[in-house]
Amino acid sequence: MNIPNDPVMLLSYINTQLRDFYPTLNELCSALNLSKDELCSKLSAIDYEYDEEANQFV
C-alpha cells in the first residue's frame, strides 16, 4: 500500500486510519508495514506528535 509522501496529506491519511481502523499507532504501523520512528519523524517536521490517549497526531 502506498501512503502519501506529502506530510499534510500523510497526517490526514494516518489520522483517518487511526480513527477508523486501528486502536493504536503500533497496530497501524504493523499492519501497514511502516516504521513508527520514520512516521513520527515525518509528522514532527510539521509540528504534529502522536497523542496516545486521543489515538491521533495532534
mmCIF file of the N, C-alpha and C atoms, coordinates in Angstrom:
data_MODEL
# 
_entry.id   MODEL 
# 
loop_
_atom_site.group_PDB 
_atom_site.id 
_atom_site.type_symbol 
_atom_site.label_atom_id 
_atom_site.label_alt_id 
_atom_site.label_comp_id 
_atom_site.label_asym_id 
_atom_site.label_entity_id 
_atom_site.label_seq_id 
_atom_site.pdbx_PDB_ins_code 
_atom_site.Cartn_x 
_atom_site.Cartn_y 
_atom_site.Cartn_z 
_atom_site.occupancy 
_atom_site.B_iso_or_equiv 
_atom_site.pdbx_formal_charge 
_atom_site.auth_seq_id 
_atom_site.auth_comp_id 
_atom_site.auth_asym_id 
_atom_site.auth_atom_id 
_atom_site.pdbx_PDB_model_num 
ATOM 1   N N  . MET A 1 1  ? 0.838   -1.185 0.000  1.00 0.00 ? 1  MET A N  1 
ATOM 2   C CA . MET A 1 1  ? 0.000   0.000  0.000  1.00 0.00 ? 1  MET A CA 1 
ATOM 3   C C  . MET A 1 1  ? 0.879   1.244  0.000  1.00 0.00 ? 1  MET A C  1 
ATOM 4   N N  . ASN A 1 2  ? 0.588   2.160  -0.877 1.00 0.00 ? 2  ASN A N  1 
ATOM 5   C CA . ASN A 1 2  ? 1.310   3.427  -0.919 1.00 0.00 ? 2  ASN A CA 1 
ATOM 6   C C  . ASN A 1 2  ? 0.628   4.432  -0.007 1.00 0.00 ? 2  ASN A C  1 
ATOM 7   N N  . ILE A 1 3  ? 1.431   5.078  0.802  1.00 0.00 ? 3  ILE A N  1 
ATOM 8   C CA . ILE A 1 3  ? 0.895   6.134  1.646  1.00 0.00 ? 3  ILE A CA 1 
ATOM 9   C C  . ILE A 1 3  ? 1.399   7.464  1.103  1.00 0.00 ? 3  ILE A C  1 
ATOM 10  N N  . PRO A 1 4  ? 0.688   8.551  1.393  1.00 0.00 ? 4  PRO A N  1 
ATOM 11  C CA . PRO A 1 4  ? 1.097   9.857  0.870  1.00 0.00 ? 4  PRO A CA 1 
ATOM 12  C C  . PRO A 1 4  ? 2.491   10.257 1.358  1.00 0.00 ? 4  PRO A C  1 
ATOM 13  N N  . ASN A 1 5  ? 3.250   10.910 0.500  1.00 0.00 ? 5  ASN A N  1 
ATOM 14  C CA . ASN A 1 5  ? 4.572   11.426 0.871  1.00 0.00 ? 5  ASN A CA 1 
ATOM 15  C C  . ASN A 1 5  ? 4.494   12.835 1.438  1.00 0.00 ? 5  ASN A C  1 
ATOM 16  N N  . ASP A 1 6  ? 3.540   13.615 0.954  1.00 0.00 ? 6  ASP A N  1 
ATOM 17  C CA . ASP A 1 6  ? 3.367   14.975 1.452  1.00 0.00 ? 6  ASP A CA 1 
ATOM 18  C C  . ASP A 1 6  ? 2.967   14.908 2.931  1.00 0.00 ? 6  ASP A C  1 
ATOM 19  N N  . PRO A 1 7  ? 3.678   15.607 3.817  1.00 0.00 ? 7  PRO A N  1 
ATOM 20  C CA . PRO A 1 7  ? 3.396   15.496 5.250  1.00 0.00 ? 7  PRO A CA 1 
ATOM 21  C C  . PRO A 1 7  ? 1.959   15.835 5.653  1.00 0.00 ? 7  PRO A C  1 
ATOM 22  N N  . VAL A 1 8  ? 1.357   16.839 5.032  1.00 0.00 ? 8  VAL A N  1 
ATOM 23  C CA . VAL A 1 8  ? -0.016  17.218 5.391  1.00 0.00 ? 8  VAL A CA 1 
ATOM 24  C C  . VAL A 1 8  ? -1.009  16.146 4.935  1.00 0.00 ? 8  VAL A C  1 
ATOM 25  N N  . MET A 1 9  ? -0.805  15.620 3.746  1.00 0.00 ? 9  MET A N  1 
ATOM 26  C CA . MET A 1 9  ? -1.661  14.529 3.259  1.00 0.00 ? 9  MET A CA 1 
ATOM 27  C C  . MET A 1 9  ? -1.441  13.270 4.105  1.00 0.00 ? 9  MET A C  1 
ATOM 28  N N  . LEU A 1 10 ? -0.195  13.033 4.483  1.00 0.00 ? 10 LEU A N  1 
ATOM 29  C CA . LEU A 1 10 ? 0.132   11.894 5.336  1.00 0.00 ? 10 LEU A CA 1 
ATOM 30  C C  . LEU A 1 10 ? -0.584  12.015 6.675  1.00 0.00 ? 10 LEU A C  1 
ATOM 31  N N  . LEU A 1 11 ? -0.568  13.194 7.257  1.00 0.00 ? 11 LEU A N  1 
ATOM 32  C CA . LEU A 1 11 ? -1.260  13.440 8.523  1.00 0.00 ? 11 LEU A CA 1 
ATOM 33  C C  . LEU A 1 11 ? -2.734  13.081 8.418  1.00 0.00 ? 11 LEU A C  1 
ATOM 34  N N  . SER A 1 12 ? -3.389  13.565 7.394  1.00 0.00 ? 12 SER A N  1 
ATOM 35  C CA . SER A 1 12 ? -4.807  13.289 7.191  1.00 0.00 ? 12 SER A CA 1 
ATOM 36  C C  . SER A 1 12 ? -5.057  11.795 7.020  1.00 0.00 ? 12 SER A C  1 
ATOM 37  N N  . TYR A 1 13 ? -4.238  11.157 6.207  1.00 0.00 ? 13 TYR A N  1 
ATOM 38  C CA . TYR A 1 13 ? -4.391  9.726  5.947  1.00 0.00 ? 13 TYR A CA 1 
ATOM 39  C C  . TYR A 1 13 ? -4.205  8.909  7.230  1.00 0.00 ? 13 TYR A C  1 
ATOM 40  N N  . ILE A 1 14 ? -3.134  9.188  7.956  1.00 0.00 ? 14 ILE A N  1 
ATOM 41  C CA . ILE A 1 14 ? -2.830  8.415  9.168  1.00 0.00 ? 14 ILE A CA 1 
ATOM 42  C C  . ILE A 1 14 ? -3.899  8.633  10.230 1.00 0.00 ? 14 ILE A C  1 
ATOM 43  N N  . ASN A 1 15 ? -4.317  9.862  10.456 1.00 0.00 ? 15 ASN A N  1 
ATOM 44  C CA . ASN A 1 15 ? -5.346  10.109 11.468 1.00 0.00 ? 15 ASN A CA 1 
ATOM 45  C C  . ASN A 1 15 ? -6.668  9.441  11.097 1.00 0.00 ? 15 ASN A C  1 
ATOM 46  N N  . THR A 1 16 ? -7.001  9.414  9.819  1.00 0.00 ? 16 THR A N  1 
ATOM 47  C CA . THR A 1 16 ? -8.219  8.721  9.380  1.00 0.00 ? 16 THR A CA 1 
ATOM 48  C C  . THR A 1 16 ? -8.096  7.223  9.626  1.00 0.00 ? 16 THR A C  1 
ATOM 49  N N  . GLN A 1 17 ? -6.948  6.654  9.295  1.00 0.00 ? 17 GLN A N  1 
ATOM 50  C CA . GLN A 1 17 ? -6.729  5.224  9.529  1.00 0.00 ? 17 GLN A CA 1 
ATOM 51  C C  . GLN A 1 17 ? -6.816  4.904  11.025 1.00 0.00 ? 17 GLN A C  1 
ATOM 52  N N  . LEU A 1 18 ? -6.205  5.738  11.851 1.00 0.00 ? 18 LEU A N  1 
ATOM 53  C CA . LEU A 1 18 ? -6.253  5.526  13.296 1.00 0.00 ? 18 LEU A CA 1 
ATOM 54  C C  . LEU A 1 18 ? -7.686  5.628  13.815 1.00 0.00 ? 18 LEU A C  1 
ATOM 55  N N  . ARG A 1 19 ? -8.417  6.587  13.332 1.00 0.00 ? 19 ARG A N  1 
ATOM 56  C CA . ARG A 1 19 ? -9.801  6.773  13.780 1.00 0.00 ? 19 ARG A CA 1 
ATOM 57  C C  . ARG A 1 19 ? -10.688 5.606  13.370 1.00 0.00 ? 19 ARG A C  1 
ATOM 58  N N  . ASP A 1 20 ? -10.536 5.153  12.126 1.00 0.00 ? 20 ASP A N  1 
ATOM 59  C CA . ASP A 1 20 ? -11.478 4.182  11.573 1.00 0.00 ? 20 ASP A CA 1 
ATOM 60  C C  . ASP A 1 20 ? -11.088 2.719  11.743 1.00 0.00 ? 20 ASP A C  1 
ATOM 61  N N  . PHE A 1 21 ? -9.788  2.425  11.822 1.00 0.00 ? 21 PHE A N  1 
ATOM 62  C CA . PHE A 1 21 ? -9.381  1.019  11.734 1.00 0.00 ? 21 PHE A CA 1 
ATOM 63  C C  . PHE A 1 21 ? -8.425  0.516  12.812 1.00 0.00 ? 21 PHE A C  1 
ATOM 64  N N  . TYR A 1 22 ? -7.632  1.377  13.421 1.00 0.00 ? 22 TYR A N  1 
ATOM 65  C CA . TYR A 1 22 ? -6.568  0.904  14.309 1.00 0.00 ? 22 TYR A CA 1 
ATOM 66  C C  . TYR A 1 22 ? -6.659  1.554  15.684 1.00 0.00 ? 22 TYR A C  1 
ATOM 67  N N  . PRO A 1 23 ? -6.689  0.749  16.735 1.00 0.00 ? 23 PRO A N  1 
ATOM 68  C CA . PRO A 1 23 ? -6.801  1.304  18.091 1.00 0.00 ? 23 PRO A CA 1 
ATOM 69  C C  . PRO A 1 23 ? -5.498  1.890  18.633 1.00 0.00 ? 23 PRO A C  1 
ATOM 70  N N  . THR A 1 24 ? -4.365  1.585  17.976 1.00 0.00 ? 24 THR A N  1 
ATOM 71  C CA . THR A 1 24 ? -3.080  2.139  18.419 1.00 0.00 ? 24 THR A CA 1 
ATOM 72  C C  . THR A 1 24 ? -2.185  2.411  17.212 1.00 0.00 ? 24 THR A C  1 
ATOM 73  N N  . LEU A 1 25 ? -1.223  3.277  17.415 1.00 0.00 ? 25 LEU A N  1 
ATOM 74  C CA . LEU A 1 25 ? -0.246  3.570  16.365 1.00 0.00 ? 25 LEU A CA 1 
ATOM 75  C C  . LEU A 1 25 ? 0.599   2.335  16.061 1.00 0.00 ? 25 LEU A C  1 
ATOM 76  N N  . ASN A 1 26 ? 0.932   1.568  17.082 1.00 0.00 ? 26 ASN A N  1 
ATOM 77  C CA . ASN A 1 26 ? 1.726   0.353  16.862 1.00 0.00 ? 26 ASN A CA 1 
ATOM 78  C C  . ASN A 1 26 ? 1.000   -0.625 15.951 1.00 0.00 ? 26 ASN A C  1 
ATOM 79  N N  . GLU A 1 27 ? -0.303  -0.790 16.151 1.00 0.00 ? 27 GLU A N  1 
ATOM 80  C CA . GLU A 1 27 ? -1.073  -1.706 15.301 1.00 0.00 ? 27 GLU A CA 1 
ATOM 81  C C  . GLU A 1 27 ? -1.137  -1.206 13.865 1.00 0.00 ? 27 GLU A C  1 
ATOM 82  N N  . LEU A 1 28 ? -1.308  0.097  13.677 1.00 0.00 ? 28 LEU A N  1 
ATOM 83  C CA . LEU A 1 28 ? -1.320  0.666  12.329 1.00 0.00 ? 28 LEU A CA 1 
ATOM 84  C C  . LEU A 1 28 ? 0.018   0.416  11.642 1.00 0.00 ? 28 LEU A C  1 
ATOM 85  N N  . CYS A 1 29 ? 1.105   0.710  12.324 1.00 0.00 ? 29 CYS A N  1 
ATOM 86  C CA . CYS A 1 29 ? 2.438   0.534  11.729 1.00 0.00 ? 29 CYS A CA 1 
ATOM 87  C C  . CYS A 1 29 ? 2.697   -0.925 11.386 1.00 0.00 ? 29 CYS A C  1 
ATOM 88  N N  . SER A 1 30 ? 2.290   -1.814 12.252 1.00 0.00 ? 30 SER A N  1 
ATOM 89  C CA . SER A 1 30 ? 2.476   -3.245 11.999 1.00 0.00 ? 30 SER A CA 1 
ATOM 90  C C  . SER A 1 30 ? 1.660   -3.695 10.795 1.00 0.00 ? 30 SER A C  1 
ATOM 91  N N  . ALA A 1 31 ? 0.404   -3.299 10.746 1.00 0.00 ? 31 ALA A N  1 
ATOM 92  C CA . ALA A 1 31 ? -0.490  -3.723 9.662  1.00 0.00 ? 31 ALA A CA 1 
ATOM 93  C C  . ALA A 1 31 ? -0.069  -3.150 8.313  1.00 0.00 ? 31 ALA A C  1 
ATOM 94  N N  . LEU A 1 32 ? 0.424   -1.910 8.306  1.00 0.00 ? 32 LEU A N  1 
ATOM 95  C CA . LEU A 1 32 ? 0.795   -1.249 7.057  1.00 0.00 ? 32 LEU A CA 1 
ATOM 96  C C  . LEU A 1 32 ? 2.290   -1.365 6.757  1.00 0.00 ? 32 LEU A C  1 
ATOM 97  N N  . ASN A 1 33 ? 3.002   -2.092 7.613  1.00 0.00 ? 33 ASN A N  1 
ATOM 98  C CA . ASN A 1 33 ? 4.443   -2.295 7.440  1.00 0.00 ? 33 ASN A CA 1 
ATOM 99  C C  . ASN A 1 33 ? 5.191   -0.959 7.365  1.00 0.00 ? 33 ASN A C  1 
ATOM 100 N N  . LEU A 1 34 ? 4.904   -0.092 8.334  1.00 0.00 ? 34 LEU A N  1 
ATOM 101 C CA . LEU A 1 34 ? 5.532   1.225  8.408  1.00 0.00 ? 34 LEU A CA 1 
ATOM 102 C C  . LEU A 1 34 ? 6.476   1.287  9.598  1.00 0.00 ? 34 LEU A C  1 
ATOM 103 N N  . SER A 1 35 ? 7.506   2.086  9.482  1.00 0.00 ? 35 SER A N  1 
ATOM 104 C CA . SER A 1 35 ? 8.393   2.354  10.605 1.00 0.00 ? 35 SER A CA 1 
ATOM 105 C C  . SER A 1 35 ? 7.753   3.446  11.462 1.00 0.00 ? 35 SER A C  1 
ATOM 106 N N  . LYS A 1 36 ? 7.488   3.111  12.712 1.00 0.00 ? 36 LYS A N  1 
ATOM 107 C CA . LYS A 1 36 ? 6.885   4.087  13.620 1.00 0.00 ? 36 LYS A CA 1 
ATOM 108 C C  . LYS A 1 36 ? 7.794   5.306  13.780 1.00 0.00 ? 36 LYS A C  1 
ATOM 109 N N  . ASP A 1 37 ? 9.099   5.070  13.903 1.00 0.00 ? 37 ASP A N  1 
ATOM 110 C CA . ASP A 1 37 ? 10.041  6.183  14.070 1.00 0.00 ? 37 ASP A CA 1 
ATOM 111 C C  . ASP A 1 37 ? 10.050  7.106  12.856 1.00 0.00 ? 37 ASP A C  1 
ATOM 112 N N  . GLU A 1 38 ? 10.048  6.530  11.655 1.00 0.00 ? 38 GLU A N  1 
ATOM 113 C CA . GLU A 1 38 ? 10.041  7.349  10.435 1.00 0.00 ? 38 GLU A CA 1 
ATOM 114 C C  . GLU A 1 38 ? 8.745   8.141  10.315 1.00 0.00 ? 38 GLU A C  1 
ATOM 115 N N  . LEU A 1 39 ? 7.626   7.492  10.618 1.00 0.00 ? 39 LEU A N  1 
ATOM 116 C CA . LEU A 1 39 ? 6.328   8.159  10.547 1.00 0.00 ? 39 LEU A CA 1 
ATOM 117 C C  . LEU A 1 39 ? 6.273   9.326  11.532 1.00 0.00 ? 39 LEU A C  1 
ATOM 118 N N  . CYS A 1 40 ? 6.669   9.072  12.765 1.00 0.00 ? 40 CYS A N  1 
ATOM 119 C CA . CYS A 1 40 ? 6.657   10.133 13.775 1.00 0.00 ? 40 CYS A CA 1 
ATOM 120 C C  . CYS A 1 40 ? 7.601   11.269 13.397 1.00 0.00 ? 40 CYS A C  1 
ATOM 121 N N  . SER A 1 41 ? 8.727   10.932 12.811 1.00 0.00 ? 41 SER A N  1 
ATOM 122 C CA . SER A 1 41 ? 9.687   11.947 12.380 1.00 0.00 ? 41 SER A CA 1 
ATOM 123 C C  . SER A 1 41 ? 9.109   12.829 11.273 1.00 0.00 ? 41 SER A C  1 
ATOM 124 N N  . LYS A 1 42 ? 8.462   12.204 10.295 1.00 0.00 ? 42 LYS A N  1 
ATOM 125 C CA . LYS A 1 42 ? 7.853   12.973 9.196  1.00 0.00 ? 42 LYS A CA 1 
ATOM 126 C C  . LYS A 1 42 ? 6.790   13.929 9.720  1.00 0.00 ? 42 LYS A C  1 
ATOM 127 N N  . LEU A 1 43 ? 5.983   13.456 10.663 1.00 0.00 ? 43 LEU A N  1 
ATOM 128 C CA . LEU A 1 43 ? 4.900   14.301 11.158 1.00 0.00 ? 43 LEU A CA 1 
ATOM 129 C C  . LEU A 1 43 ? 5.383   15.320 12.189 1.00 0.00 ? 43 LEU A C  1 
ATOM 130 N N  . SER A 1 44 ? 6.457   15.016 12.883 1.00 0.00 ? 44 SER A N  1 
ATOM 131 C CA . SER A 1 44 ? 7.000   16.017 13.810 1.00 0.00 ? 44 SER A CA 1 
ATOM 132 C C  . SER A 1 44 ? 7.618   17.182 13.045 1.00 0.00 ? 44 SER A C  1 
ATOM 133 N N  . ALA A 1 45 ? 8.007   16.942 11.794 1.00 0.00 ? 45 ALA A N  1 
ATOM 134 C CA . ALA A 1 45 ? 8.556   18.011 10.953 1.00 0.00 ? 45 ALA A CA 1 
ATOM 135 C C  . ALA A 1 45 ? 7.519   19.101 10.679 1.00 0.00 ? 45 ALA A C  1 
ATOM 136 N N  . ILE A 1 46 ? 6.235   18.756 10.786 1.00 0.00 ? 46 ILE A N  1 
ATOM 137 C CA . ILE A 1 46 ? 5.171   19.762 10.629 1.00 0.00 ? 46 ILE A CA 1 
ATOM 138 C C  . ILE A 1 46 ? 4.472   20.007 11.974 1.00 0.00 ? 46 ILE A C  1 
ATOM 139 N N  . ASP A 1 47 ? 5.214   19.731 13.054 1.00 0.00 ? 47 ASP A N  1 
ATOM 140 C CA . ASP A 1 47 ? 4.777   20.021 14.429 1.00 0.00 ? 47 ASP A CA 1 
ATOM 141 C C  . ASP A 1 47 ? 3.578   19.207 14.897 1.00 0.00 ? 47 ASP A C  1 
ATOM 142 N N  . TYR A 1 48 ? 3.513   17.950 14.491 1.00 0.00 ? 48 TYR A N  1 
ATOM 143 C CA . TYR A 1 48 ? 2.474   17.052 14.991 1.00 0.00 ? 48 TYR A CA 1 
ATOM 144 C C  . TYR A 1 48 ? 3.131   15.898 15.730 1.00 0.00 ? 48 TYR A C  1 
ATOM 145 N N  . GLU A 1 49 ? 2.589   15.583 16.894 1.00 0.00 ? 49 GLU A N  1 
ATOM 146 C CA . GLU A 1 49 ? 3.078   14.482 17.720 1.00 0.00 ? 49 GLU A CA 1 
ATOM 147 C C  . GLU A 1 49 ? 1.909   13.541 17.999 1.00 0.00 ? 49 GLU A C  1 
ATOM 148 N N  . TYR A 1 50 ? 2.233   12.275 18.202 1.00 0.00 ? 50 TYR A N  1 
ATOM 149 C CA . TYR A 1 50 ? 1.195   11.285 18.477 1.00 0.00 ? 50 TYR A CA 1 
ATOM 150 C C  . TYR A 1 50 ? 0.691   11.438 19.903 1.00 0.00 ? 50 TYR A C  1 
ATOM 151 N N  . ASP A 1 51 ? -0.614  11.535 20.057 1.00 0.00 ? 51 ASP A N  1 
ATOM 152 C CA . ASP A 1 51 ? -1.275  11.581 21.360 1.00 0.00 ? 51 ASP A CA 1 
ATOM 153 C C  . ASP A 1 51 ? -1.916  10.218 21.576 1.00 0.00 ? 51 ASP A C  1 
ATOM 154 N N  . GLU A 1 52 ? -1.329  9.444  22.480 1.00 0.00 ? 52 GLU A N  1 
ATOM 155 C CA . GLU A 1 52 ? -1.789  8.079  22.715 1.00 0.00 ? 52 GLU A CA 1 
ATOM 156 C C  . GLU A 1 52 ? -3.233  8.037  23.202 1.00 0.00 ? 52 GLU A C  1 
ATOM 157 N N  . GLU A 1 53 ? -3.595  8.960  24.069 1.00 0.00 ? 53 GLU A N  1 
ATOM 158 C CA . GLU A 1 53 ? -4.950  8.981  24.622 1.00 0.00 ? 53 GLU A CA 1 
ATOM 159 C C  . GLU A 1 53 ? -5.991  9.254  23.539 1.00 0.00 ? 53 GLU A C  1 
ATOM 160 N N  . ALA A 1 54 ? -5.689  10.176 22.643 1.00 0.00 ? 54 ALA A N  1 
ATOM 161 C CA . ALA A 1 54 ? -6.616  10.517 21.560 1.00 0.00 ? 54 ALA A CA 1 
ATOM 162 C C  . ALA A 1 54 ? -6.473  9.569  20.372 1.00 0.00 ? 54 ALA A C  1 
ATOM 163 N N  . ASN A 1 55 ? -5.356  8.829  20.328 1.00 0.00 ? 55 ASN A N  1 
ATOM 164 C CA . ASN A 1 55 ? -5.027  7.960  19.197 1.00 0.00 ? 55 ASN A CA 1 
ATOM 165 C C  . ASN A 1 55 ? -5.040  8.755  17.886 1.00 0.00 ? 55 ASN A C  1 
ATOM 166 N N  . GLN A 1 56 ? -4.414  9.912  17.942 1.00 0.00 ? 56 GLN A N  1 
ATOM 167 C CA . GLN A 1 56 ? -4.330  10.807 16.786 1.00 0.00 ? 56 GLN A CA 1 
ATOM 168 C C  . GLN A 1 56 ? -3.026  11.593 16.872 1.00 0.00 ? 56 GLN A C  1 
ATOM 169 N N  . PHE A 1 57 ? -2.583  12.080 15.729 1.00 0.00 ? 57 PHE A N  1 
ATOM 170 C CA . PHE A 1 57 ? -1.488  13.041 15.710 1.00 0.00 ? 57 PHE A CA 1 
ATOM 171 C C  . PHE A 1 57 ? -2.117  14.413 15.873 1.00 0.00 ? 57 PHE A C  1 
ATOM 172 N N  . VAL A 1 58 ? -1.655  15.140 16.876 1.00 0.00 ? 58 VAL A N  1 
ATOM 173 C CA . VAL A 1 58 ? -2.221  16.465 17.171 1.00 0.00 ? 58 VAL A CA 1 
ATOM 174 C C  . VAL A 1 58 ? -1.117  17.505 17.264 1.00 0.00 ? 58 VAL A C  1 
# 
